[in-house]
Amino acid sequence: MPVTKTAKKEMRSSARKAVRNKSVRSMCKSSITRAERLIFAGDLEAAEKAVVTAVSTLDKAANKGIIHPNNAARRKQRLMKKLNQLKPSAEPEPQAEAS
């Protein structure tokens, strides 16, 4: 149990922040899940829109300090990797070397 007035105040403050941050964390997780479902369903256009939304929510959470910036970057990277695997690979044709 906190003993000092400052410690008690900090406990109240952190409880308020936890409640406020919980909705943002939940929104991030929901948007990521929604995007992954669309990716696995194979709906490319809807998946791209959902990924943009998920990336935006992750960036906002990182800017507010709710999640660590590296955590947001890692989640965005994994999501983009899944989306890019869904896209058809457009490999350029090998060009003849001019000698």
C-alpha positions in Angstrom: 0.0 0.0 0.0 1.2 3.5 -0.8 2.2 5.4 2.3 2.8 9.0 1.1 0.3 11.4 -0.3 2.4 11.6 -3.5 2.3 7.8 -3.9 -1.5 7.8 -3.4 -2.0 10.5 -5.9 0.2 8.7 -8.4 -1.9 5.6 -8.0 -5.1 7.5 -8.7 -3.5 9.2 -11.7 -2.2 5.9 -13.2 -5.7 4.4 -12.8 -7.3 7.2 -14.7 -4.6 6.9 -17.5 -5.1 3.1 -17.7 -8.9 3.6 -18.3 -8.3 6.2 -20.9 -5.5 4.2 -22.7 -7.5 0.9 -22.7 -10.0 2.1 -25.3 -7.1 3.1 -27.7 -5.3 -0.2 -27.2 -8.5 -2.0 -27.9 -9.2 0.0 -31.0 -5.7 -0.8 -32.3 -6.2 -4.6 -31.7 -9.6 -4.5 -33.3 -8.4 -2.7 -36.4 -5.5 -5.1 -36.8 -7.8 -8.1 -36.4 -10.3 -6.7 -38.9 -7.5 -6.1 -41.5 -6.0 -9.6 -41.0 -9.5 -11.2 -41.5 -9.9 -9.4 -44.8 -6.4 -10.3 -45.9 -7.0 -14.0 -45.2 -10.4 -13.8 -46.9 -8.6 -12.6 -50.0 -10.5 -9.3 -50.4 -7.6 -7.2 -51.6 -9.4 -3.8 -51.9 -11.1 -4.0 -48.5 -7.9 -5.3 -46.9 -5.9 -2.4 -48.2 -8.4 0.1 -46.7 -8.4 -1.8 -43.4 -4.6 -1.9 -43.3 -4.5 1.9 -43.8 -6.9 2.3 -41.0 -4.9 0.0 -38.7 -1.7 1.7 -39.5 -3.3 5.1 -38.7 -4.6 3.9 -35.3 -1.2 2.4 -34.4 0.5 5.7 -35.3 -1.9 7.7 -33.2 -1.4 5.3 -30.3 2.4 5.6 -30.6 2.3 9.4 -30.8 0.2 9.6 -27.7 2.6 7.3 -25.9 0.1 4.6 -25.3 2.2 2.0 -27.0 5.9 2.1 -27.7 6.9 3.4 -31.2 8.9 0.2 -31.8 5.8 -1.9 -30.9 3.7 0.1 -33.4 6.4 -0.3 -36.1 6.6 -4.0 -35.5 2.9 -4.5 -35.8 2.7 -2.4 -38.9 5.5 -4.3 -40.5 3.8 -7.7 -39.8 0.5 -6.4 -41.2 2.1 -5.0 -44.4 4.0 -8.3 -44.9 0.8 -10.2 -44.8 -0.9 -7.8 -47.2 2.0 -7.9 -49.6 1.9 -11.7 -49.7 -1.7 -11.5 -50.8 -0.9 -9.1 -53.7 0.1 -10.8 -57.0 3.8 -10.5 -57.4 4.6 -8.4 -60.5 8.1 -9.5 -61.3 9.8 -7.4 -64.0 11.0 -9.3 -67.1 14.8 -9.6 -67.3 16.2 -7.1 -69.7 18.9 -8.0 -72.2 22.2 -6.5 -71.5 23.4 -4.0 -74.0 27.1 -4.6 -75.0 
